[in-house]
Amino acid sequence: MSYAYVLYRQDYDGVEIEGIFDSELQALDWYEKEYGESPDDAEGLRVERTTVYWD
């Protein structure tokens, strides 16, 4: 068992997954490089940790 961090944007139309990362910091750094804005300024942007189970 390990963890993954899902970066997603949620609005009235639903949820759009931006990516799955190894850490919260990696997800937020990626967002800033990809979009050129601070993740703090992005409306509806969230990072959540989820459990990953391997068979």
N, C-alpha and C positions, 0 to 999 in steps of 0.2 A: 504494500500500500504506500502511496505517495500522494503529493498534492500538486495541483495545477491551479493557475490563476487565470480566470476568464475575464477578459476586458470586453465590456459591452456597453452599448448605448440604448437607453430605454426612453421611448416617448409614447405619444398617444397611438401611433400606428403599430407599435409592438417593440420587439427587441432585435437589435442588429449586433451580432458578435463580431468584434474587431479582430480578436485573436486569442490564443491560449498560450500561456507563458509559464516559465519555471518559477518566477517570483513576481511580487507586486511591483517592485522597483523596475524590473525588466519591462513589464507591461506599460508602466507610465512613461519610461524613457522612450520606448518604441513609439508611443502615441505622440510625444513631443517632437520626435524626429520626423515622423510620417506627416503630421499635419501642421507643424511649425507653430503650435500654440500650446500653452500650458494646459495640462489636464485639469487643473483647478478651474479654468475658464470654460471648459466644455460642458454644456448643459446635458444632463442626463447620463453622463459617463460614470460607469461603475467598474470596480474590480472586486471580484469575489473569489475566495479560495474554495476549491472543491476537492473532494477525495477521488483519487484515481486508483482503481483496483486492476491489477494485472493477473491474467490467467496463468 
